[in-house]
Amino acid sequence: MTHPLHVVILAAGAGTRMRSNKLKVLHQVAGKPMVEHVLELAQSLNPSQITMVYGHQGEQLLQQYQDASVNWAEQKQRLGTGHAVQQSVEFFNDDEDVLVLYGDAPLVQNADLAHMSGQQYVLTAKLDDPTGYGRIIRDGERIQAIVEQKDANAEQQAIKEINSGIIQAPAPKLKKWLSQLSNNNKQQEYYLTDVIGLAASDGTPFKAIELKDHNAVKGANDMEQLAELETLMQQRKRKTLMKQGVQLIRPESVDIRGKLHCGQDVVVDKGVIFIGDNELGNDVHIGAFSIIKNCQLASGTVIEPHSMLDQVKTTGACSIGPFARLRPGTELSEGCKVGNFVEIKKSKLGSHSKASHLSYLGDAVIGKDVNIGAGTITCNYDGVNKFTTTIKDGAFIGSDSQLVAPVTVGKNATIGAGSTITRDTPDEQLTLSRVRQRSVEDWQKPSKK
């Protein structure tokens, strides 16, 4: 029979070797805090409860996850992992199985825990260099004890199988064993691993489940280890994408810092960074060294190199870049062209409209088949408020024009190059504002003094 699952996440570590004012578990891997990866894993297991154990700098954790559906258990003194779990006992129900996870171990996946249901288990891994980890003392598949590195003799230190720290046990048994823990060791701490020996003494030993990917046990205690976790997480994400058919030209140079959903025949060039939640349709091409953040890009969209897109939506195949910057609220329709050194913010472009170079379009509603000349600016800000520029279908905006919002350019209207438009312009007509050109006969070119 399957029991309700109670997940305990240990997140009270001081992380002094990080040499940072930020709480250790809030340091990011693949674009999100380590503890958030673990919290999402816990939530994916559909538990009856989640308890987060916090301690040093815990106010940072409480503030960031104040809306999370978790119990909060404070570890006021850092007396070991066993002591940390003891702080969560008040939330245990006797019909639950308790699973203990670690807030600085973000590489553990749902599949790693699939065989732990309803039993007493310890996740283990075999490492070529097990230095620093507790060693597994086995009797067949059952575990007699876990000996910490500092307490292990030479024979025990030679064992390659190590403890991940992740255990699962029925709540009543775990409460009993936690109450029996002793700090009679070199660290004078209450080790959670001593629960394993107590269970064996009771005749109900834990079973070992060896992880297929031994890297899943790794955590981060300093910046070097954090960088290693980042590398491993990125390798995993890139491998998953390529198995789904995404072509990564230089896989090792691509970073996925969040979620990325891709259609078929997507091509990603070198040096691309994906941030947040991105969705790419079929045949999307992302050029080298581009940054894509929280975007929805329709099938056939092409992003040329060195472009930055943040909260951008394309509703049809478009061409963007190179060196384009598209800010939140940008929406491009089928056939749009946004060229080099164009910045767009909170604006919609209708089908087949184009701004090919050197323009700023902010707070604009632009119809279909509109041509925006080089150097065009929508002057949307008066120093206090933002205003909207409307450009109707078929309009042609000459180069180096300023459209001072609020203003509307009429359907199929033409704005002469170099104009400053401050009033609405009629449909089908040429509108321009220039001083008369003249040449000054007696003017002398300045000379260097």
C-alpha positions in Angstrom: 0.0 0.0 0.0 1.3 3.5 -0.9 1.6 5.8 2.0 1.3 9.6 1.9 4.7 11.2 1.2 6.2 13.9 3.4 9.3 15.5 1.9 11.8 17.3 4.1 14.3 19.6 2.5 17.4 20.5 4.5 18.3 24.1 3.7 19.9 25.4 6.9 23.6 25.1 5.9 25.8 28.2 6.5 27.8 27.9 3.3 30.7 29.8 4.7 33.0 28.6 2.0 30.8 30.4 -0.6 32.2 33.7 0.9 29.0 35.4 0.0 26.2 37.3 1.8 23.7 35.2 -0.1 22.4 32.1 1.5 24.1 29.1 0.0 21.0 27.3 -1.4 19.9 30.5 -3.1 22.9 30.5 -5.4 21.8 29.7 -8.9 22.3 26.7 -11.2 20.8 26.9 -14.7 19.0 30.1 -13.9 17.3 29.3 -10.7 18.3 28.8 -7.0 19.6 25.3 -6.1 16.8 25.0 -3.5 14.2 25.8 -6.1 15.3 22.8 -8.2 14.9 20.6 -5.2 11.5 22.2 -4.2 10.2 21.6 -7.8 11.4 18.0 -7.5 9.5 17.6 -4.2 6.4 19.1 -5.7 6.5 16.7 -8.7 6.2 13.8 -6.3 2.7 15.0 -5.2 3.5 14.8 -1.5 1.1 15.3 1.4 3.5 17.8 3.0 6.8 19.6 2.3 8.8 20.8 5.2 11.7 23.2 4.7 14.4 23.3 7.4 16.1 26.7 7.6 18.7 28.3 9.8 21.6 30.6 9.0 20.5 33.6 6.9 17.1 31.9 6.9 15.2 35.2 6.5 16.4 35.2 2.8 14.8 31.8 2.3 11.6 32.8 4.0 11.3 36.0 2.0 11.9 34.4 -1.4 9.5 31.4 -0.8 6.9 33.0 1.5 4.1 32.0 -0.8 5.3 28.4 -1.2 3.0 25.7 0.4 5.6 24.4 2.8 6.0 24.0 6.6 8.9 26.0 8.0 11.1 24.4 10.6 14.0 26.4 12.1 17.3 24.9 13.1 18.6 27.5 15.5 21.9 25.7 16.2 23.9 23.9 13.6 24.3 20.5 15.2 24.3 18.2 12.2 22.0 16.7 9.6 20.2 14.5 12.2 19.5 17.5 14.3 18.2 19.3 11.3 15.7 16.6 10.5 14.7 16.5 14.2 13.4 20.0 13.8 10.8 18.8 11.3 9.4 15.9 13.4 6.5 18.0 14.8 5.0 18.0 11.3 5.2 14.2 10.8 2.0 12.1 10.6 2.3 8.4 11.5 0.8 7.2 8.2 3.5 9.0 6.1 6.7 8.0 4.5 9.4 10.7 5.0 11.8 11.5 2.2 14.8 13.7 3.1 16.3 15.8 0.3 19.1 18.5 0.3 18.7 22.1 -0.8 22.1 22.2 -2.3 21.8 19.1 -4.4 19.9 20.2 -7.5 20.9 17.4 -9.9 18.6 14.7 -8.3 15.7 13.9 -10.7 12.3 12.3 -10.3 13.5 9.1 -12.0 16.2 8.7 -9.3 13.5 8.4 -6.7 11.1 6.2 -8.6 12.0 2.9 -6.8 11.8 4.3 -3.2 8.1 4.1 -2.7 6.8 2.6 0.5 10.1 1.2 1.8 13.3 2.2 3.8 15.8 3.3 1.2 19.1 5.1 0.9 20.3 6.5 -2.4 24.0 5.6 -3.0 26.5 6.2 -5.7 29.9 4.7 -6.6 32.7 7.3 -7.1 36.3 6.8 -8.2 37.2 9.3 -5.6 34.8 9.1 -2.6 36.8 11.5 -0.4 34.6 13.6 1.8 31.5 11.3 1.6 30.1 8.8 4.1 30.9 5.2 3.1 28.2 2.5 2.7 28.8 -0.6 4.9 26.7 -3.3 3.2 25.5 -6.8 3.9 24.2 -7.7 0.4 21.6 -5.1 -0.6 20.9 -4.2 3.0 23.0 -1.5 4.7 24.6 -2.1 8.1 25.9 1.4 8.6 27.1 4.6 7.0 30.5 5.8 8.3 31.4 9.4 7.8 34.8 10.2 6.2 36.3 11.7 9.4 35.2 8.7 11.4 36.2 6.0 8.9 39.2 3.7 9.3 41.6 2.9 6.4 39.6 -0.1 5.3 36.3 1.8 5.3 37.9 4.8 3.5 38.8 2.4 0.6 35.1 1.7 -0.1 33.9 3.4 -3.3 30.2 3.4 -2.6 29.0 6.6 -0.9 26.0 7.9 0.8 24.0 10.6 -1.1 22.3 11.7 2.1 18.9 11.0 0.6 16.8 8.6 2.7 13.2 7.5 3.0 11.6 5.8 5.9 8.2 5.5 7.6 7.5 8.4 9.9 7.1 6.4 13.2 10.4 4.5 12.7 12.3 7.6 11.7 11.0 9.6 14.7 12.2 6.8 17.0 15.7 6.6 15.4 16.1 10.3 15.4 15.4 10.4 19.1 18.2 7.9 19.7 20.9 9.8 17.9 24.1 10.6 19.7 26.8 13.2 19.0 29.6 11.0 20.2 31.8 11.5 17.2 34.8 13.7 16.1 32.4 16.5 14.9 30.2 16.3 18.0 27.2 16.4 15.6 24.0 14.4 15.3 24.4 12.6 12.0 21.4 11.5 10.0 23.5 8.7 8.7 23.5 7.1 12.2 19.8 6.3 11.6 21.0 3.6 9.3 22.9 1.7 12.0 20.0 2.1 14.4 17.7 0.6 11.9 20.0 -2.4 11.3 20.2 -2.9 15.1 16.4 -3.1 15.2 16.4 -5.8 12.5 14.8 -3.5 9.9 17.8 -2.4 7.8 17.6 0.1 5.0 18.0 -1.0 1.4 20.5 0.7 -1.0 19.5 2.0 -4.4 22.5 3.0 -6.5 22.1 6.0 -8.7 22.7 5.5 -12.4 24.2 8.9 -12.6 26.6 9.3 -9.7 26.8 13.1 -10.4 23.3 13.4 -9.0 24.7 13.3 -5.5 26.9 16.3 -5.9 26.2 19.5 -4.0 27.9 22.8 -3.7 29.9 24.2 -0.8 32.0 26.7 -2.6 32.0 28.6 -5.9 34.1 25.9 -7.7 31.6 23.2 -6.8 28.8 25.5 -7.9 30.4 25.9 -11.3 30.7 22.2 -11.6 27.0 21.8 -10.9 26.3 24.4 -13.6 28.4 22.5 -16.1 26.7 19.2 -15.3 23.2 20.7 -15.4 23.9 22.3 -18.7 25.3 19.1 -20.2 22.1 17.3 -19.1 19.8 20.0 -20.6 21.7 20.1 -23.9 21.7 16.3 -24.2 18.0 16.3 -23.7 17.5 18.9 -26.4 19.6 17.1 -29.0 17.7 13.9 -28.3 14.6 15.8 -29.1 16.0 16.8 -32.5 17.3 20.3 -31.8 20.6 21.0 -33.6 23.1 22.7 -31.5 26.0 23.8 -33.6 28.4 24.1 -30.7 26.6 22.4 -27.8 29.2 23.2 -25.1 28.7 26.9 -25.7 24.9 27.0 -25.3 23.3 27.8 -21.9 19.7 26.9 -21.0 18.9 28.9 -17.8 15.3 27.8 -17.4 12.8 25.9 -19.6 13.1 25.5 -23.4 10.4 23.9 -25.5 11.3 23.3 -29.2 9.5 22.2 -32.3 11.1 20.3 -35.1 14.2 21.4 -37.1 15.3 24.1 -34.6 18.9 25.2 -35.1 20.8 27.0 -32.4 24.2 28.5 -33.1 27.2 28.9 -30.7 27.1 31.1 -27.7 23.3 31.4 -27.3 21.8 31.9 -23.9 18.2 31.0 -23.1 16.7 32.5 -19.9 13.4 31.8 -18.3 10.6 30.0 -20.2 11.1 30.0 -23.9 9.0 28.3 -26.7 10.4 27.9 -30.2 8.3 26.7 -33.1 9.4 24.5 -36.0 12.3 25.7 -38.2 13.3 28.5 -35.8 17.0 29.5 -36.2 18.8 31.3 -33.4 22.0 33.1 -34.5 25.3 33.1 -32.6 25.7 35.0 -29.3 22.0 35.9 -29.0 20.1 36.1 -25.7 16.5 34.8 -25.7 14.5 35.5 -22.5 10.9 34.4 -21.9 10.0 34.5 -25.6 7.5 32.7 -27.9 8.9 32.5 -31.4 6.6 31.2 -34.1 7.6 28.6 -36.7 10.1 30.0 -39.3 11.4 32.8 -37.2 15.0 33.6 -37.8 17.1 35.5 -35.2 20.4 36.8 -36.6 23.5 36.9 -34.5 24.1 39.2 -31.4 20.4 39.9 -30.9 18.7 40.3 -27.5 15.0 39.4 -27.1 13.1 39.7 -23.8 9.4 38.8 -23.5 9.0 38.9 -27.3 6.2 37.1 -29.2 6.2 36.4 -33.0 2.9 35.2 -34.4 4.4 34.2 -37.8 7.8 33.8 -39.5 9.9 36.9 -38.9 13.5 38.0 -39.4 15.2 39.7 -36.5 18.7 41.2 -36.2 21.6 41.1 -36.3 22.3 43.3 -33.3 18.6 43.9 -32.6 17.2 44.6 -29.1 13.6 43.7 -28.6 12.2 44.5 -25.1 9.1 43.3 -23.2 5.8 43.7 -24.9 7.1 43.4 -28.5 4.9 41.4 -30.8 5.7 40.8 -34.5 3.3 39.4 -37.1 4.0 37.2 -40.1 6.7 38.5 -42.4 8.0 41.3 -40.2 11.6 42.4 -40.6 13.6 44.0 -37.7 17.1 44.8 -38.7 20.4 45.8 -37.2 20.5 48.2 -34.3 16.8 48.5 -34.0 15.3 48.7 -30.5 11.6 47.9 -29.9 9.7 48.1 -26.7 6.0 47.4 -25.9 5.0 47.7 -29.6 3.1 45.6 -32.1 4.0 45.3 -35.8 1.5 44.1 -38.3 2.3 41.6 -41.1 5.1 42.4 -43.5 6.0 45.6 -41.7 9.7 46.4 -41.4 12.2 48.5 -39.5 15.5 47.6 -41.1 18.0 49.6 -39.2 18.9 52.2 -36.6 15.5 52.9 -35.1 13.7 53.1 -31.8 10.0 52.1 -31.6 8.5 52.4 -28.1 4.8 52.2 -27.2 3.7 51.9 -30.8 0.9 50.2 -32.7 2.0 49.6 -36.2 -0.2 48.3 -39.0 0.7 45.9 -41.9 3.0 46.7 -44.8 4.6 49.7 -43.0 8.1 50.8 -43.8 10.1 52.5 -41.0 13.1 54.4 -42.3 16.5 54.4 -40.7 16.9 56.6 -37.7 13.2 56.9 -37.0 12.2 57.4 -33.4 8.8 57.3 -31.6 9.1 60.0 -28.9 7.0 58.2 -26.4 8.0 59.8 -23.1 7.5 63.4 -21.9 9.6 62.9 -18.7 6.6 61.7 -16.7 4.2 59.7 -18.8 4.3 57.3 -21.7 2.2 57.9 -24.9 1.3 55.7 -27.9 2.2 56.2 -31.5 -0.2 54.7 -34.0 1.0 54.0 -37.6 -1.7 52.7 -39.9 -1.5 50.2 -42.7 0.8 50.9 -45.7 2.4 54.0 -44.2 6.0 55.0 -45.2 8.1 56.7 -42.6 11.1 58.5 -44.1 14.5 58.3 -42.6 15.5 60.3 -39.5 11.9 61.1 -38.6 10.6 61.8 -35.0 7.0 60.9 -34.2 6.1 62.7 -31.1 3.4 60.8 -29.2 0.5 60.8 -28.9 0.2 60.9 -32.6 -1.3 58.9 -35.5 0.1 58.5 -39.0 -2.7 57.9 -41.5 -3.2 54.9 -43.8 -0.9 54.8 -46.8 0.6 58.1 -45.6 4.1 59.2 -46.3 6.3 61.0 -43.9 9.1 62.9 -45.5 12.7 62.2 -44.3 13.9 64.4 -41.5 10.5 65.4 -40.3 9.3 65.9 -36.8 5.6 65.0 -36.6 3.6 66.4 -33.7 0.1 66.2 -35.0 -2.0 63.4 -36.7 -1.3 63.1 -40.4 -4.0 62.3 -43.0 -4.4 59.2 -45.1 -2.8 58.9 -48.5 -0.9 62.2 -48.2 2.8 63.3 -47.9 3.5 65.1 -44.7 6.8 66.7 -43.9 8.3 69.4 -41.6 11.6 70.9 -42.7 13.1 74.3 -42.8 13.9 75.5 -46.4 17.3 74.5 -47.6 19.7 77.3 -48.3 23.4 77.9 -48.8 25.3 80.6 -47.0 27.8 82.3 -49.4 30.1 84.1 -46.9 30.3 81.3 -44.4 33.8 80.4 -43.3 34.7 76.9 -42.2 36.1 76.8 -38.7 39.9 76.3 -38.4 41.9 74.8 -35.7 43.4 77.4 -33.3 
